[in-house]
């Protein structure tokens, strides 16, 4: 019984970490690339729908029979948020694309 709980918790934590990395890494990438896009609202909406769809499906799948796995996955998700936030703070921003295009035209 105790072994099942620890294995389920470890599985949930691992899935939550991976899911959080994909979700918050995708959010970071969306903001980084979407800001300079011509279709920014569409970019942000599609990203939100894809990330939410993946996250909800994964949480339903991991927690379908065992609440311990779901709680562990939620904890892993939040830990991954902190990790992604810390890693992405040290990265340099991309140069603004429209400004680079205008500079190359000589405007």
N, CA, C and O atoms as CSV, one atom per row, in Angstrom:
chain,resi,resn,atom,element,x,y,z
A,1,UNK,N,N,0.827,-1.193,0.000
A,1,UNK,CA,C,0.000,0.000,0.000
A,1,UNK,C,C,0.872,1.257,0.000
A,1,UNK,O,O,0.661,2.164,-0.805
A,2,UNK,N,N,1.842,1.306,0.899
A,2,UNK,CA,C,2.700,2.477,0.990
A,2,UNK,C,C,3.575,2.612,-0.255
A,2,UNK,O,O,3.826,3.724,-0.720
A,3,UNK,N,N,4.037,1.488,-0.792
A,3,UNK,CA,C,4.847,1.515,-1.998
A,3,UNK,C,C,4.032,2.038,-3.177
A,3,UNK,O,O,4.546,2.801,-3.995
A,4,UNK,N,N,2.780,1.639,-3.269
A,4,UNK,CA,C,1.916,2.113,-4.345
A,4,UNK,C,C,1.727,3.624,-4.273
A,4,UNK,O,O,1.715,4.306,-5.298
A,5,UNK,N,N,1.580,4.142,-3.050
A,5,UNK,CA,C,1.415,5.586,-2.885
A,5,UNK,C,C,2.680,6.340,-3.284
A,5,UNK,O,O,2.607,7.390,-3.922
A,6,UNK,N,N,3.829,5.806,-2.911
A,6,UNK,CA,C,5.069,6.503,-3.247
A,6,UNK,C,C,5.366,6.423,-4.744
A,6,UNK,O,O,5.861,7.388,-5.327
A,7,UNK,N,N,5.073,5.291,-5.367
A,7,UNK,CA,C,5.276,5.171,-6.811
A,7,UNK,C,C,4.285,6.074,-7.544
A,7,UNK,O,O,4.653,6.751,-8.504
A,8,UNK,N,N,3.044,6.082,-7.098
A,8,UNK,CA,C,2.041,6.964,-7.705
A,8,UNK,C,C,2.397,8.425,-7.527
A,8,UNK,O,O,2.219,9.229,-8.442
A,9,UNK,N,N,2.901,8.772,-6.348
A,9,UNK,CA,C,3.313,10.150,-6.109
A,9,UNK,C,C,4.494,10.551,-6.960
A,9,UNK,O,O,4.535,11.666,-7.482
A,10,UNK,N,N,5.456,9.656,-7.107
A,10,UNK,CA,C,6.627,9.942,-7.942
A,10,UNK,C,C,6.223,10.101,-9.407
A,10,UNK,O,O,6.721,10.985,-10.103
A,11,UNK,N,N,5.323,9.243,-9.865
A,11,UNK,CA,C,4.833,9.348,-11.241
A,11,UNK,C,C,4.093,10.669,-11.439
A,11,UNK,O,O,4.299,11.362,-12.435
A,12,UNK,N,N,3.239,11.006,-10.493
A,12,UNK,CA,C,2.504,12.258,-10.588
A,12,UNK,C,C,3.421,13.465,-10.584
A,12,UNK,O,O,3.218,14.409,-11.348
A,13,UNK,N,N,4.431,13.436,-9.725
A,13,UNK,CA,C,5.382,14.533,-9.655
A,13,UNK,C,C,6.143,14.683,-10.973
A,13,UNK,O,O,6.325,15.797,-11.464
A,14,UNK,N,N,6.580,13.577,-11.538
A,14,UNK,CA,C,7.318,13.614,-12.802
A,14,UNK,C,C,6.444,14.157,-13.936
A,14,UNK,O,O,6.892,14.975,-14.740
A,15,UNK,N,N,5.208,13.698,-13.991
A,15,UNK,CA,C,4.293,14.187,-15.032
A,15,UNK,C,C,4.010,15.670,-14.825
A,15,UNK,O,O,3.963,16.435,-15.788
A,16,UNK,N,N,3.822,16.078,-13.571
A,16,UNK,CA,C,3.573,17.486,-13.283
A,16,UNK,C,C,4.747,18.372,-13.652
A,16,UNK,O,O,4.557,19.463,-14.189
A,17,UNK,N,N,5.953,17.917,-13.372
A,17,UNK,CA,C,7.147,18.682,-13.746
A,17,UNK,C,C,7.242,18.848,-15.260
A,17,UNK,O,O,7.494,19.946,-15.757
A,18,UNK,N,N,7.038,17.754,-15.986
A,18,UNK,CA,C,7.101,17.814,-17.446
A,18,UNK,C,C,5.984,18.686,-18.002
A,18,UNK,O,O,6.202,19.484,-18.914
A,19,UNK,N,N,4.804,18.533,-17.454
A,19,UNK,CA,C,3.657,19.306,-17.912
A,19,UNK,C,C,3.849,20.796,-17.633
A,19,UNK,O,O,3.545,21.635,-18.481
A,20,UNK,N,N,4.348,21.117,-16.454
A,20,UNK,CA,C,4.615,22.508,-16.123
A,20,UNK,C,C,5.686,23.117,-17.010
A,20,UNK,O,O,5.584,24.276,-17.412
A,21,UNK,N,N,6.713,22.336,-17.315
A,21,UNK,CA,C,7.772,22.829,-18.203
A,21,UNK,C,C,7.217,23.123,-19.591
A,21,UNK,O,O,7.570,24.134,-20.199
A,22,UNK,N,N,6.358,22.254,-20.092
A,22,UNK,CA,C,5.749,22.474,-21.410
A,22,UNK,C,C,4.800,23.675,-21.366
A,22,UNK,O,O,4.823,24.520,-22.260
A,23,UNK,N,N,3.969,23.746,-20.325
A,23,UNK,CA,C,2.976,24.814,-20.229
A,23,UNK,C,C,3.643,26.180,-20.083
A,23,UNK,O,O,3.374,27.090,-20.867
A,24,UNK,N,N,4.502,26.323,-19.093
A,24,UNK,CA,C,5.107,27.629,-18.838
A,24,UNK,C,C,6.225,27.951,-19.821
A,24,UNK,O,O,6.460,29.120,-20.130
A,25,UNK,N,N,6.914,26.931,-20.312
A,25,UNK,CA,C,7.880,27.163,-21.389
A,25,UNK,C,C,7.178,27.614,-22.658
A,25,UNK,O,O,7.669,28.489,-23.372
A,26,UNK,N,N,6.025,27.014,-22.937
A,26,UNK,CA,C,5.235,27.446,-24.090
A,26,UNK,C,C,4.715,28.857,-23.937
A,26,UNK,O,O,4.666,29.613,-24.907
A,27,UNK,N,N,4.326,29.221,-22.724
A,27,UNK,CA,C,3.879,30.586,-22.465
A,27,UNK,C,C,5.025,31.565,-22.698
A,27,UNK,O,O,4.836,32.608,-23.325
A,28,UNK,N,N,6.196,31.238,-22.201
A,28,UNK,CA,C,7.362,32.101,-22.383
A,28,UNK,C,C,7.678,32.262,-23.873
A,28,UNK,O,O,7.933,33.366,-24.353
A,29,UNK,N,N,7.655,31.145,-24.588
A,29,UNK,CA,C,7.943,31.196,-26.019
A,29,UNK,C,C,6.882,32.000,-26.764
A,29,UNK,O,O,7.207,32.751,-27.684
A,30,UNK,N,N,5.629,31.852,-26.380
A,30,UNK,CA,C,4.548,32.607,-27.009
A,30,UNK,C,C,4.740,34.108,-26.821
A,30,UNK,O,O,4.612,34.883,-27.770
A,31,UNK,N,N,5.043,34.504,-25.614
A,31,UNK,CA,C,5.253,35.933,-25.351
A,31,UNK,C,C,6.474,36.432,-26.105
A,31,UNK,O,O,6.455,37.520,-26.681
A,32,UNK,N,N,7.516,35.648,-26.101
A,32,UNK,CA,C,8.770,36.045,-26.744
A,32,UNK,C,C,8.601,36.235,-28.252
A,32,UNK,O,O,9.135,37.187,-28.821
A,33,UNK,N,N,7.871,35.345,-28.890
A,33,UNK,CA,C,7.703,35.421,-30.339
A,33,UNK,C,C,6.436,36.159,-30.754
A,33,UNK,O,O,6.393,36.772,-31.821
A,34,UNK,N,N,5.411,36.103,-29.919
A,34,UNK,CA,C,4.133,36.686,-30.299
A,34,UNK,C,C,4.082,38.188,-30.233
A,34,UNK,O,O,3.269,38.803,-30.924
A,35,UNK,N,N,4.919,38.800,-29.429
A,35,UNK,CA,C,4.899,40.249,-29.269
A,35,UNK,C,C,5.198,40.950,-30.588
A,35,UNK,O,O,4.606,41.988,-30.888
A,36,UNK,N,N,6.087,40.406,-31.358
A,36,UNK,CA,C,6.473,41.062,-32.607
A,36,UNK,C,C,5.755,40.478,-33.828
A,36,UNK,O,O,6.108,40.799,-34.963
A,37,UNK,N,N,4.767,39.638,-33.606
A,37,UNK,CA,C,4.039,39.024,-34.712
A,37,UNK,C,C,2.959,39.961,-35.240
A,37,UNK,O,O,2.410,40.772,-34.495
A,38,UNK,N,N,2.665,39.844,-36.505
A,38,UNK,CA,C,1.574,40.609,-37.096
A,38,UNK,C,C,0.225,40.081,-36.601
A,38,UNK,O,O,-0.758,40.820,-36.553
A,39,UNK,N,N,0.187,38.830,-36.242
A,39,UNK,CA,C,-1.052,38.186,-35.816
A,39,UNK,C,C,-0.991,37.836,-34.334
A,39,UNK,O,O,-1.342,36.723,-33.945
A,40,UNK,N,N,-0.556,38.760,-33.520
A,40,UNK,CA,C,-0.344,38.513,-32.096
A,40,UNK,C,C,-1.591,37.989,-31.380
A,40,UNK,O,O,-1.472,37.029,-30.618
A,41,UNK,N,N,-2.775,38.564,-31.581
A,41,UNK,CA,C,-3.947,38.033,-30.860
A,41,UNK,C,C,-4.237,36.577,-31.204
A,41,UNK,O,O,-4.574,35.785,-30.325
A,42,UNK,N,N,-4.108,36.225,-32.468
A,42,UNK,CA,C,-4.334,34.842,-32.876
A,42,UNK,C,C,-3.264,33.923,-32.290
A,42,UNK,O,O,-3.563,32.821,-31.830
A,43,UNK,N,N,-2.029,34.383,-32.312
A,43,UNK,CA,C,-0.902,33.640,-31.751
A,43,UNK,C,C,-1.150,33.322,-30.276
A,43,UNK,O,O,-0.991,32.180,-29.845
A,44,UNK,N,N,-1.540,34.343,-29.506
A,44,UNK,CA,C,-1.780,34.166,-28.074
A,44,UNK,C,C,-2.990,33.273,-27.812
A,44,UNK,O,O,-2.950,32.432,-26.914
A,45,UNK,N,N,-4.059,33.442,-28.579
A,45,UNK,CA,C,-5.254,32.625,-28.379
A,45,UNK,C,C,-4.982,31.159,-28.682
A,45,UNK,O,O,-5.344,30.284,-27.896
A,46,UNK,N,N,-4.353,30.890,-29.804
A,46,UNK,CA,C,-4.060,29.496,-30.157
A,46,UNK,C,C,-3.108,28.849,-29.147
A,46,UNK,O,O,-3.279,27.686,-28.782
A,47,UNK,N,N,-2.125,29.594,-28.709
A,47,UNK,CA,C,-1.203,29.072,-27.713
A,47,UNK,C,C,-1.934,28.730,-26.419
A,47,UNK,O,O,-1.705,27.675,-25.827
A,48,UNK,N,N,-2.809,29.624,-25.989
A,48,UNK,CA,C,-3.582,29.384,-24.774
A,48,UNK,C,C,-4.431,28.125,-24.903
A,48,UNK,O,O,-4.457,27.295,-23.995
A,49,UNK,N,N,-5.117,27.984,-26.019
A,49,UNK,CA,C,-5.984,26.821,-26.209
A,49,UNK,C,C,-5.186,25.516,-26.242
A,49,UNK,O,O,-5.600,24.517,-25.654
A,50,UNK,N,N,-4.061,25.530,-26.919
A,50,UNK,CA,C,-3.234,24.316,-26.997
A,50,UNK,C,C,-2.654,23.974,-25.626
A,50,UNK,O,O,-2.712,22.822,-25.195
A,51,UNK,N,N,-2.092,24.978,-24.940
A,51,UNK,CA,C,-1.497,24.718,-23.626
A,51,UNK,C,C,-2.536,24.265,-22.610
A,51,UNK,O,O,-2.284,23.337,-21.840
A,52,UNK,N,N,-3.704,24.908,-22.597
A,52,UNK,CA,C,-4.765,24.494,-21.668
A,52,UNK,C,C,-5.292,23.103,-22.001
A,52,UNK,O,O,-5.550,22.299,-21.105
A,53,UNK,N,N,-5.449,22.827,-23.277
A,53,UNK,CA,C,-5.925,21.505,-23.683
A,53,UNK,C,C,-4.975,20.402,-23.250
A,53,UNK,O,O,-5.407,19.372,-22.733
A,54,UNK,N,N,-3.696,20.613,-23.459
A,54,UNK,CA,C,-2.695,19.628,-23.038
A,54,UNK,C,C,-2.701,19.472,-21.523
A,54,UNK,O,O,-2.699,18.354,-21.008
A,55,UNK,N,N,-2.708,20.595,-20.812
A,55,UNK,CA,C,-2.657,20.542,-19.349
A,55,UNK,C,C,-3.889,19.863,-18.768
A,55,UNK,O,O,-3.765,18.996,-17.902
A,56,UNK,N,N,-5.062,20.240,-19.225
A,56,UNK,CA,C,-6.283,19.634,-18.685
A,56,UNK,C,C,-6.360,18.151,-18.996
A,56,UNK,O,O,-6.722,17.352,-18.131
A,57,UNK,N,N,-6.024,17.777,-20.218
A,57,UNK,CA,C,-6.056,16.355,-20.583
A,57,UNK,C,C,-5.069,15.554,-19.731
A,57,UNK,O,O,-5.386,14.454,-19.279
A,58,UNK,N,N,-3.895,16.098,-19.520
A,58,UNK,CA,C,-2.889,15.391,-18.726
A,58,UNK,C,C,-3.311,15.281,-17.264
A,58,UNK,O,O,-3.118,14.233,-16.647
A,59,UNK,N,N,-3.884,16.345,-16.697
A,59,UNK,CA,C,-4.335,16.280,-15.305
A,59,UNK,C,C,-5.490,15.298,-15.136
A,59,UNK,O,O,-5.548,14.575,-14.141
A,60,UNK,N,N,-6.392,15.269,-16.080
A,60,UNK,CA,C,-7.492,14.287,-16.009
A,60,UNK,C,C,-6.934,12.876,-16.114
A,60,UNK,O,O,-7.357,11.981,-15.382
A,61,UNK,N,N,-5.987,12.676,-17.021
A,61,UNK,CA,C,-5.416,11.342,-17.199
A,61,UNK,C,C,-4.643,10.891,-15.969
A,61,UNK,O,O,-4.808,9.756,-15.522
A,62,UNK,N,N,-3.808,11.751,-15.419
A,62,UNK,CA,C,-2.953,11.345,-14.300
A,62,UNK,C,C,-3.753,11.173,-13.017
A,62,UNK,O,O,-3.394,10.348,-12.176
A,63,UNK,N,N,-4.823,11.930,-12.852
A,63,UNK,CA,C,-5.576,11.853,-11.601
A,63,UNK,C,C,-6.874,11.087,-11.698
A,63,UNK,O,O,-7.726,11.215,-10.818
A,64,UNK,N,N,-7.051,10.296,-12.734
A,64,UNK,CA,C,-8.337,9.639,-12.960
A,64,UNK,C,C,-8.730,8.662,-11.861
A,64,UNK,O,O,-9.915,8.557,-11.545
A,65,UNK,N,N,-7.791,7.952,-11.273
A,65,UNK,CA,C,-8.146,6.955,-10.268
A,65,UNK,C,C,-7.495,7.186,-8.915
A,65,UNK,O,O,-7.893,6.580,-7.919
A,66,UNK,N,N,-6.510,8.046,-8.874
A,66,UNK,CA,C,-5.752,8.188,-7.636
A,66,UNK,C,C,-5.487,9.658,-7.324
A,66,UNK,O,O,-4.727,10.315,-8.035
A,67,UNK,N,N,-6.109,10.178,-6.264
A,67,UNK,CA,C,-5.932,11.586,-5.928
A,67,UNK,C,C,-4.493,11.943,-5.544
A,67,UNK,O,O,-4.079,13.091,-5.703
A,68,UNK,N,N,-3.734,10.977,-5.044
A,68,UNK,CA,C,-2.342,11.255,-4.673
A,68,UNK,C,C,-1.538,11.653,-5.906
A,68,UNK,O,O,-0.718,12.569,-5.846
A,69,UNK,N,N,-1.768,10.976,-7.006
A,69,UNK,CA,C,-1.058,11.318,-8.243
A,69,UNK,C,C,-1.443,12.705,-8.729
A,69,UNK,O,O,-0.597,13.459,-9.211
A,70,UNK,N,N,-2.723,13.041,-8.601
A,70,UNK,CA,C,-3.168,14.362,-9.029
A,70,UNK,C,C,-2.529,15.461,-8.185
A,70,UNK,O,O,-2.064,16.466,-8.723
A,71,UNK,N,N,-2.504,15.276,-6.896
A,71,UNK,CA,C,-1.892,16.279,-6.010
A,71,UNK,C,C,-0.402,16.402,-6.297
A,71,UNK,O,O,0.136,17.508,-6.347
A,72,UNK,N,N,0.264,15.266,-6.487
A,72,UNK,CA,C,1.691,15.301,-6.808
A,72,UNK,C,C,1.935,15.985,-8.149
A,72,UNK,O,O,2.915,16.713,-8.305
A,73,UNK,N,N,1.052,15.755,-9.112
A,73,UNK,CA,C,1.192,16.404,-10.416
A,73,UNK,C,C,1.003,17.910,-10.290
A,73,UNK,O,O,1.709,18.678,-10.944
A,74,UNK,N,N,0.071,18.335,-9.468
A,74,UNK,CA,C,-0.132,19.770,-9.261
A,74,UNK,C,C,1.083,20.407,-8.593
A,74,UNK,O,O,1.487,21.515,-8.947
A,75,UNK,N,N,1.658,19.704,-7.631
A,75,UNK,CA,C,2.872,20.208,-6.977
A,75,UNK,C,C,4.011,20.304,-7.991
A,75,UNK,O,O,4.724,21.308,-8.026
A,76,UNK,N,N,4.187,19.276,-8.811
A,76,UNK,CA,C,5.218,19.306,-9.841
A,76,UNK,C,C,5.003,20.425,-10.843
A,76,UNK,O,O,5.960,21.048,-11.302
A,77,UNK,N,N,3.752,20.680,-11.180
A,77,UNK,CA,C,3.398,21.756,-12.101
A,77,UNK,C,C,3.835,23.110,-11.540
A,77,UNK,O,O,4.398,23.935,-12.260
A,78,UNK,N,N,3.574,23.329,-10.266
A,78,UNK,CA,C,3.955,24.589,-9.625
A,78,UNK,C,C,5.469,24.718,-9.456
A,78,UNK,O,O,6.023,25.810,-9.580
A,79,UNK,N,N,6.124,23.613,-9.176
A,79,UNK,CA,C,7.590,23.641,-9.074
A,79,UNK,C,C,8.195,23.982,-10.441
A,79,UNK,O,O,9.139,24.767,-10.533
A,80,UNK,N,N,7.644,23.387,-11.489
A,80,UNK,CA,C,8.140,23.674,-12.836
A,80,UNK,C,C,7.940,25.140,-13.188
A,80,UNK,O,O,8.766,25.722,-13.891
A,81,UNK,N,N,6.865,25.742,-12.717
A,81,UNK,CA,C,6.641,27.167,-12.939
A,81,UNK,C,C,7.790,27.982,-12.361
A,81,UNK,O,O,8.316,28.881,-13.016
A,82,UNK,N,N,8.169,27.664,-11.145
A,82,UNK,CA,C,9.270,28.384,-10.505
A,82,UNK,C,C,10.580,28.182,-11.253
A,82,UNK,O,O,11.360,29.122,-11.408
A,83,UNK,N,N,10.822,26.971,-11.713
A,83,UNK,CA,C,12.060,26.680,-12.441
A,83,UNK,C,C,12.095,27.436,-13.768
A,83,UNK,O,O,13.105,28.053,-14.106
A,84,UNK,N,N,11.001,27.389,-14.516
A,84,UNK,CA,C,10.951,28.095,-15.804
A,84,UNK,C,C,11.104,29.595,-15.583
A,84,UNK,O,O,11.803,30.267,-16.342
A,85,UNK,N,N,10.467,30.112,-14.570
A,85,UNK,CA,C,10.585,31.540,-14.274
A,85,UNK,C,C,12.031,31.921,-13.967
A,85,UNK,O,O,12.520,32.943,-14.448
A,86,UNK,N,N,12.703,31.115,-13.180
A,86,UNK,CA,C,14.093,31.400,-12.828
A,86,UNK,C,C,15.012,31.291,-14.051
A,86,UNK,O,O,15.901,32.122,-14.232
A,87,UNK,N,N,14.804,30.287,-14.874
A,87,UNK,CA,C,15.665,30.091,-16.057
A,87,UNK,C,C,15.449,31.197,-17.080
A,87,UNK,O,O,16.410,31.695,-17.666
A,88,UNK,N,N,14.207,31.582,-17.298
A,88,UNK,CA,C,13.931,32.562,-18.347
A,88,UNK,C,C,14.271,33.987,-17.935
A,88,UNK,O,O,14.409,34.848,-18.804
A,89,UNK,N,N,14.409,34.263,-16.665
A,89,UNK,CA,C,14.793,35.617,-16.240
A,89,UNK,C,C,16.211,35.965,-16.656
A,89,UNK,O,O,16.534,37.141,-16.824
A,90,UNK,N,N,17.046,34.978,-16.823
A,90,UNK,CA,C,18.440,35.239,-17.162
A,90,UNK,C,C,18.666,35.347,-18.670
A,90,UNK,O,O,19.775,35.664,-19.100
A,91,UNK,N,N,17.652,35.093,-19.471
A,91,UNK,CA,C,17.810,35.126,-20.924
A,91,UNK,C,C,17.581,36.529,-21.458
A,91,UNK,O,O,16.749,37.282,-20.952
A,92,UNK,N,N,18.331,36.856,-22.480
A,92,UNK,CA,C,18.194,38.163,-23.106
A,92,UNK,C,C,16.951,38.183,-23.982
A,92,UNK,O,O,16.599,37.162,-24.573
A,93,UNK,N,N,16.281,39.327,-24.077
A,93,UNK,CA,C,15.114,39.425,-24.955
A,93,UNK,C,C,15.523,39.416,-26.418
A,93,UNK,O,O,16.641,39.796,-26.767
A,94,UNK,N,N,14.619,38.984,-27.255
A,94,UNK,CA,C,14.852,39.035,-28.694
A,94,UNK,C,C,14.742,40.476,-29.167
A,94,UNK,O,O,13.955,41.249,-28.620
A,95,UNK,N,N,15.518,40.843,-30.171
A,95,UNK,CA,C,15.355,42.195,-30.711
A,95,UNK,C,C,13.983,42.311,-31.386
A,95,UNK,O,O,13.457,41.334,-31.920
A,96,UNK,N,N,13.438,43.477,-31.353
A,96,UNK,CA,C,12.125,43.696,-31.936
A,96,UNK,C,C,12.219,43.551,-33.449
A,96,UNK,O,O,13.031,44.227,-34.078
A,97,UNK,N,N,11.419,42.698,-34.035
A,97,UNK,CA,C,11.548,42.356,-35.451
A,97,UNK,C,C,11.173,43.506,-36.378
A,97,UNK,O,O,11.855,43.730,-37.377
A,98,UNK,N,N,10.115,44.235,-36.075
A,98,UNK,CA,C,9.715,45.315,-36.959
A,98,UNK,C,C,10.761,46.424,-37.019
A,98,UNK,O,O,10.976,47.018,-38.075
A,99,UNK,N,N,11.402,46.699,-35.910
A,99,UNK,CA,C,12.452,47.702,-35.891
A,99,UNK,C,C,13.631,47.262,-36.755
A,99,UNK,O,O,14.256,48.083,-37.426
A,100,UNK,N,N,13.928,45.985,-36.735
A,100,UNK,CA,C,15.030,45.474,-37.557
A,100,UNK,C,C,14.664,45.567,-39.049
A,100,UNK,O,O,15.519,45.890,-39.873
A,101,UNK,N,N,13.412,45.289,-39.393
A,101,UNK,CA,C,12.975,45.394,-40.781
A,101,UNK,C,C,13.049,46.827,-41.280
A,101,UNK,O,O,13.509,47.075,-42.394
A,102,UNK,N,N,12.598,47.769,-40.464
A,102,UNK,CA,C,12.623,49.170,-40.854
A,102,UNK,C,C,14.068,49.679,-40.985
A,102,UNK,O,O,14.366,50.476,-41.875
A,103,UNK,N,N,14.937,49.232,-40.127
A,103,UNK,CA,C,16.331,49.657,-40.201
A,103,UNK,C,C,16.979,49.130,-41.465
A,103,UNK,O,O,17.828,49.809,-42.044
A,104,UNK,N,N,16.607,47.944,-41.910
A,104,UNK,CA,C,17.198,47.388,-43.120
A,104,UNK,C,C,16.675,48.087,-44.374
A,104,UNK,O,O,17.344,48.089,-45.408
A,105,UNK,N,N,15.479,48.681,-44.288
A,105,UNK,CA,C,14.925,49.423,-45.429
A,105,UNK,C,C,15.519,50.825,-45.540
A,105,UNK,O,O,15.402,51.474,-46.580
A,106,UNK,N,N,16.147,51.280,-44.480
A,106,UNK,CA,C,16.719,52.617,-44.486
A,106,UNK,C,C,15.723,53.701,-44.116
A,106,UNK,O,O,15.951,54.877,-44.402
A,107,UNK,N,N,14.621,53.321,-43.484
A,107,UNK,CA,C,13.581,54.297,-43.119
A,107,UNK,C,C,13.922,55.041,-41.868
A,107,UNK,O,O,13.152,55.895,-41.429
